[in-house]
Structures are given as structure tokens and as C-alpha cells.
Amino acid sequence: MLALGFGLTAALIWALHDLLARKLTQGATLLPIIAMVFGAGCMVLTPVALMLGDWSAMTGPAIGVALVYGLAYAIAGGALYRAFSLAPVRLVSPVIGAYPMLSLGIAVAQGQPVSLGDWLAVAAIVAGIAIVARAAQGDGPEGYAAPPAVALGWAALSAVGFAATFALGQEATRQGAELPAMLIGRLTAFAAVLMLALAQRARLAPKQGQGWLLALMGAFDALALGLVTAAGQLPRAEYASVAASLFGVLTVVLAAWVLRERVRPLQWLGVATVFSGIAALGLQGL
């Protein structure tokens, strides 16, 4: 049960992170936000990885995979912030949180057996997303900085990026060690954001008064991922990843409560359907 507690705690922390992301990204320049969050995450992880990481296990191939893992993480995180800057949580969060669905495609590509239950879970996720998107067509323009289809596109890119991030991170861990792979990946993502900012000659200083919130978001992200990783040493470690994948529904609930985002009953049905499918996938070991 301790692994389940780790996963639920991680889900709540990620939900708080995403709630802040929705609040701070509306009408804001995204590069300073992303750079600050990524940088804060690196600062939290660096001392832990340097002291406790098995750096001798990091072979050349493991480092190479970790570098690609970091690039995937940069794409996933950037698309997440973009999606939250364009549309309410109820629209984009179910799509972002549906990244475990893509694990099915990865499993098929790797030649792993796929059961009927797996396909039914994917069908539930797709149906839930369709319900949320369809219900959003009746929304008013308030809360949207772009058409819903654009926000959904960024959310889908984020989901693909996170699926690739976790697959590559697990591969880097198999070839090397967890903490060093995580740190290399985060530093790579941070470097990618800095290079993009340099190419665009963008100013990376956050808005006045936002620095501590962005640093908190970076710490939240690093802590949540650390909890799920640490649960790998506990009995029934799969409970942690299953519980953590439900962060999206918590984000929708928090947005309705804190940000007063209106969620219709039909949209609640879609959200519940999405995350029921995600839980079903996780329970089947994907």
C-alpha cells in the first residue's frame, strides 16, 4: 500500500503543478516560464543525483538515450504549457493525461502481447476524449486563447512527448542508472530551452512576483517524478505509476474548485471515462 500512497501523492503534486501552469501561462510569454521550471527542477535533482546516483553504470549508449530522453521531455513540457495557455483544463488535461494509451502502441511495436482488455481500455480513453472535445464545442469564448482544435493539438503533442519521455527514460535506466539518467535528461531539456531562447533573443526573466511560484513548480515536478521512481523499490510498485497517471482528473477538479472553471455534467462523464481507461491500462501492467 505504500507504493499506492507514493503514486497518489505524486498525482496530487502534479495536479498542483498543472493548476499553476494553467494560471500562470494565460497571456504570458512561455519561454521564461519553461526555463525557470526546468531550471528549478535541475537544481532540486542535481545534489541528489550527484550524491546517490550510480554514475559508473552510465555507459555511452545509456548517456545517448538519456540525451534523447531529455529532448523528448522538453517537447512534452513545452507543449503542455502551450496547451494550458490556450484552453481550460477540462479540455486539454484529459488528452495530456492519456499518454499511457500510447504505451499500447509501444508494446505492440516491441512485440509484446496485447489483450482484449487493453484494447477496451484504449477505446474508453478515445471515447472519453471525444466526449470532452465534443462538449467543448458549446463553450463560450471565455477562457480560450485559440480554437479548441489548436489547444487539443498541443495537448496531443504533449501526450506523445510524455509517452516517448517515459519509454526513453526507462531504457536509459535499463542501460545505466535511474538518477544519472534523470539528471542528464533534465539538463538536456533545460539546455534545449536556453538554446531556443538564445536563437530567438528572448528575455528569460520571469514576471515580477512569479519567480518563487515557478521555482515551486519545478520542485513539484522533480518531487513527483522522484516519488514514482522511488516506489520502484517497493512491493507492488506498479500501483504507484497507475495512481500517478490519474493526475489529470485531479487537475480538472482543482481547476473547477480553485479557478472556477465551469465543467458540464457531460464533460465530467468524458473526464471520468478517460481516466477509467487509463487506470485499466495501468492495472494490466502497461
C-alpha positions as CSV (number, residue, x, y, z in Angstrom):
1,M,0.0,0.0,0.0
2,L,3.0,2.3,0.5
3,A,3.6,2.3,-3.3
4,L,-0.1,3.3,-3.8
5,G,0.4,6.2,-1.4
6,F,3.5,7.3,-3.3
7,G,1.6,7.3,-6.6
8,L,-1.4,9.2,-5.2
9,T,0.9,11.8,-3.6
10,A,2.7,12.2,-7.0
11,A,-0.6,12.6,-8.7
12,L,-1.7,15.4,-6.3
13,I,1.7,17.2,-6.7
14,W,1.5,17.0,-10.5
15,A,-2.1,18.3,-10.3
16,L,-1.0,21.3,-8.3
17,H,1.8,21.9,-10.8
18,D,-0.6,21.8,-13.7
19,L,-3.0,24.1,-11.9
20,L,-0.3,26.7,-11.5
21,A,0.7,26.1,-15.2
22,R,-2.8,27.0,-16.3
23,K,-3.0,30.0,-14.1
24,L,0.5,31.5,-14.9
25,T,0.6,30.8,-18.7
26,Q,-2.6,32.7,-19.6
27,G,-1.5,35.6,-21.7
28,A,2.2,35.1,-20.7
29,T,5.4,34.6,-22.7
30,L,6.1,30.9,-22.3
31,L,9.9,30.6,-22.6
32,P,10.7,32.4,-19.3
33,I,8.2,30.1,-17.5
34,I,9.5,26.9,-19.1
35,A,13.1,27.9,-18.4
36,M,12.5,28.7,-14.8
37,V,10.6,25.5,-14.1
38,F,13.1,23.3,-15.9
39,G,16.0,25.1,-14.2
40,A,14.4,24.7,-10.7
41,G,13.9,21.0,-11.3
42,C,17.5,20.6,-12.2
43,M,18.6,22.4,-9.0
44,V,16.4,20.1,-6.9
45,L,17.6,16.9,-8.6
46,T,21.3,17.7,-9.0
47,P,22.6,17.3,-5.4
48,V,20.5,14.1,-5.0
49,A,21.8,12.6,-8.3
50,L,25.4,13.5,-7.6
51,M,25.4,12.0,-4.1
52,L,23.2,8.9,-4.6
53,G,23.5,8.2,-8.4
54,D,25.5,5.2,-9.7
55,W,27.4,7.2,-12.3
56,S,29.8,4.3,-13.0
57,A,26.8,2.5,-14.6
58,M,26.3,5.2,-17.2
59,T,27.7,3.7,-20.4
60,G,28.0,5.6,-23.7
61,P,24.7,4.2,-25.1
62,A,22.9,5.0,-21.8
63,I,24.1,8.6,-22.0
64,G,22.9,8.8,-25.6
65,V,19.5,7.5,-24.7
66,A,19.3,9.9,-21.8
67,L,20.1,12.9,-24.1
68,V,17.2,11.9,-26.4
69,Y,15.0,11.4,-23.4
70,G,15.7,15.0,-22.4
71,L,14.8,16.3,-25.8
72,A,11.5,14.4,-25.6
73,Y,10.9,15.9,-22.2
74,A,11.5,19.4,-23.5
75,I,8.9,18.9,-26.2
76,A,6.4,17.3,-23.8
77,G,6.8,20.1,-21.2
78,G,6.7,22.9,-23.8
79,A,3.6,21.5,-25.4
80,L,1.9,21.1,-22.0
81,Y,2.5,24.8,-21.1
82,R,1.3,25.9,-24.6
83,A,-1.9,23.8,-24.3
84,F,-2.7,25.2,-20.8
85,S,-2.1,28.7,-22.1
86,L,-4.7,28.3,-24.8
87,A,-7.7,26.4,-23.2
88,P,-9.3,25.5,-19.9
89,V,-8.1,22.4,-18.0
90,R,-11.2,20.4,-18.7
91,L,-10.4,20.3,-22.4
92,V,-6.6,19.7,-22.5
93,S,-5.9,17.8,-19.3
94,P,-7.7,14.5,-20.3
95,V,-5.7,14.5,-23.6
96,I,-2.3,15.2,-21.9
97,G,-3.1,12.6,-19.2
98,A,-3.9,10.0,-21.8
99,Y,-0.3,9.3,-22.5
100,P,-0.5,5.8,-21.1
101,M,-2.7,4.9,-24.1
102,L,0.4,5.3,-26.3
103,S,2.1,2.7,-24.2
104,L,-0.1,0.2,-26.0
105,G,1.4,1.2,-29.4
106,I,4.9,0.9,-27.9
107,A,4.1,-2.5,-26.5
108,V,2.8,-3.6,-30.0
109,A,6.0,-2.3,-31.6
110,Q,8.1,-4.3,-29.2
111,G,6.2,-7.5,-29.9
112,Q,4.5,-7.7,-26.5
113,P,1.1,-9.5,-26.3
114,V,-1.9,-7.1,-26.2
115,S,-5.1,-8.4,-24.6
116,L,-8.7,-7.6,-25.4
117,G,-8.8,-5.7,-22.1
118,D,-6.0,-3.4,-23.4
119,W,-8.0,-2.5,-26.5
120,L,-11.2,-1.9,-24.4
121,A,-9.3,0.4,-22.2
122,V,-7.9,2.3,-25.2
123,A,-11.5,2.5,-26.6
124,A,-12.6,4.0,-23.3
125,I,-9.9,6.7,-23.4
126,V,-10.6,7.6,-27.0
127,A,-14.4,7.8,-26.3
128,G,-13.8,10.0,-23.2
129,I,-11.6,12.4,-25.1
130,A,-14.2,12.6,-27.9
131,I,-16.9,13.4,-25.3
132,V,-14.8,16.2,-23.7
133,A,-13.9,17.7,-27.1
134,R,-17.5,17.4,-28.4
135,A,-18.9,19.1,-25.3
136,A,-16.3,21.9,-25.6
137,Q,-17.9,23.0,-28.9
138,G,-20.7,24.6,-26.8
139,D,-18.3,26.6,-24.7
140,G,-18.2,30.3,-24.8
141,P,-15.0,32.2,-25.9
142,E,-14.0,33.0,-22.3
143,G,-11.0,31.0,-21.2
144,Y,-9.9,30.2,-24.7
145,A,-6.9,32.0,-26.4
146,A,-7.3,29.8,-29.5
147,P,-9.8,27.5,-31.1
148,P,-10.2,24.2,-29.2
149,A,-8.7,22.2,-32.0
150,V,-5.4,24.1,-31.7
151,A,-5.3,23.5,-28.0
152,L,-6.1,19.9,-28.5
153,G,-3.3,19.6,-31.0
154,W,-0.7,20.9,-28.5
155,A,-2.2,18.6,-25.8
156,A,-1.8,15.6,-28.1
157,L,1.8,16.6,-28.9
158,S,2.4,16.8,-25.1
159,A,0.9,13.3,-24.6
160,V,3.2,11.9,-27.4
161,G,6.2,13.6,-25.9
162,F,5.5,12.2,-22.4
163,A,5.0,8.7,-23.7
164,A,8.4,9.0,-25.5
165,T,9.9,10.6,-22.4
166,F,8.9,7.7,-20.1
167,A,9.9,5.0,-22.7
168,L,13.3,6.5,-23.3
169,G,13.8,7.2,-19.6
170,Q,13.1,3.6,-18.7
171,E,15.5,2.5,-21.5
172,A,18.2,4.8,-20.2
173,T,17.7,3.4,-16.7
174,R,17.9,-0.2,-18.0
175,Q,21.2,0.6,-19.8
176,G,22.6,2.8,-16.9
177,A,21.1,4.1,-13.7
178,E,18.0,6.0,-12.7
179,L,19.2,9.2,-11.0
180,P,22.0,9.9,-13.5
181,A,19.7,9.3,-16.4
182,M,17.1,11.6,-14.9
183,L,19.6,14.4,-14.3
184,I,21.1,14.1,-17.8
185,G,17.6,14.3,-19.3
186,R,16.6,17.3,-17.3
187,L,19.8,19.2,-18.0
188,T,19.4,18.4,-21.7
189,A,15.8,19.7,-21.7
190,F,16.9,22.9,-19.9
191,A,19.8,23.4,-22.4
192,A,17.3,23.0,-25.3
193,V,15.1,25.7,-23.8
194,L,18.1,28.0,-23.3
195,M,19.3,27.5,-26.9
196,L,15.8,28.2,-28.2
197,A,15.7,31.4,-26.2
198,L,19.1,32.4,-27.4
199,A,18.1,31.8,-31.1
200,Q,15.0,34.0,-30.6
201,R,16.9,36.5,-28.4
202,A,14.2,36.1,-25.9
203,R,14.3,37.6,-22.4
204,L,14.1,34.8,-19.8
205,A,13.5,36.8,-16.6
206,P,10.0,35.9,-15.2
207,K,7.4,38.4,-14.4
208,Q,7.8,40.2,-11.0
209,G,6.5,38.1,-8.2
210,Q,6.3,34.8,-10.3
211,G,9.8,33.6,-9.7
212,W,9.1,31.7,-6.5
213,L,5.9,30.1,-8.0
214,L,7.9,28.9,-11.0
215,A,10.6,27.5,-8.8
216,L,7.9,25.7,-6.7
217,M,6.5,24.2,-10.0
218,G,9.9,22.9,-10.9
219,A,10.3,21.4,-7.4
220,F,6.9,19.9,-7.6
221,D,7.7,18.2,-11.0
222,A,11.0,16.8,-9.7
223,L,9.5,15.6,-6.4
224,A,6.5,13.8,-8.1
225,L,8.8,12.0,-10.6
226,G,11.1,11.1,-7.7
227,L,8.3,9.5,-5.7
228,V,7.2,7.3,-8.6
229,T,10.8,6.3,-9.3
230,A,11.4,5.6,-5.6
231,A,8.4,3.4,-5.5
232,G,10.2,1.0,-7.9
233,Q,11.9,-0.5,-4.9
234,L,8.6,-1.2,-3.0
235,P,6.2,-4.1,-3.2
236,R,3.6,-3.8,-6.0
237,A,5.4,-0.8,-7.4
238,E,3.0,-0.7,-10.4
239,Y,0.4,0.8,-8.1
240,A,2.5,4.0,-7.9
241,S,2.5,4.5,-11.7
242,V,-1.2,3.7,-12.0
243,A,-2.2,6.1,-9.3
244,A,0.2,8.8,-10.6
245,S,-1.4,8.7,-14.1
246,L,-4.6,10.0,-12.6
247,F,-3.2,13.5,-12.0
248,G,-5.2,14.8,-14.9
249,V,-8.6,14.2,-13.3
250,L,-7.3,15.9,-10.1
251,T,-6.3,18.9,-12.2
252,V,-9.8,19.2,-13.6
253,V,-11.3,19.0,-10.1
254,L,-8.9,21.6,-8.7
255,A,-9.5,23.9,-11.7
256,A,-13.2,23.7,-11.2
257,W,-12.8,24.5,-7.5
258,V,-9.9,27.0,-7.4
259,L,-10.1,28.7,-10.8
260,R,-13.9,28.4,-11.0
261,E,-13.7,26.7,-14.5
262,R,-17.2,25.5,-15.4
263,V,-17.5,21.8,-16.2
264,R,-20.7,20.5,-17.6
265,P,-22.1,17.1,-16.5
266,L,-21.3,15.6,-20.0
267,Q,-17.7,16.8,-19.7
268,W,-17.4,15.2,-16.2
269,L,-18.6,12.0,-17.9
270,G,-15.9,12.3,-20.5
271,V,-13.2,13.0,-17.9
272,A,-14.2,10.0,-15.8
273,T,-14.3,7.8,-18.9
274,V,-10.7,8.9,-19.9
275,F,-9.2,8.2,-16.5
276,S,-11.1,5.0,-16.0
277,G,-9.4,3.7,-19.2
278,I,-6.0,5.0,-18.0
279,A,-6.4,3.1,-14.7
280,A,-7.5,0.0,-16.6
281,L,-4.4,0.2,-18.8
282,G,-2.1,0.7,-15.8
283,L,-3.6,-2.2,-13.9
284,Q,-2.9,-4.5,-16.8
285,G,0.8,-3.7,-16.5
286,L,1.4,-1.2,-19.3
